[in-house]
Amino acid sequence: METALIAASIAAAASVLAAVVSWFGAFQNRRTPDRDHAWTRLTWAMRAKSTEAEYDISRNVLERMMTVRWASKADQNLALRALRRHAPPTTEKDDD
């Protein structure tokens, strides 16, 4: 009787572990296309130069990359750094 109880407990623990591993795998599979799409958008946005018509769109893409819910902190920080680097040069005005 005791052996059957131990075997049932081990089987239950194994099934719970299998369910957790399966859920994690499904979660990662759902995130992969999102991250691939984000990377494609990020690299496209970085290619636009301030003289090109797509520049405003690419800045908007970088700004949105910082706020999407599925982006990791690392992705959001990368978008922020890219946006800072991608910023147009400022012209200083003399207020004399």
PyMOL commands that set and color helices and strands:
alter all, ss='L'
color gray80, all
select helices_A, chain A and resi 2-47+55-65+73-86
alter helices_A, ss='H'
color red, helices_A
deselect
rebuild
show_as cartoon
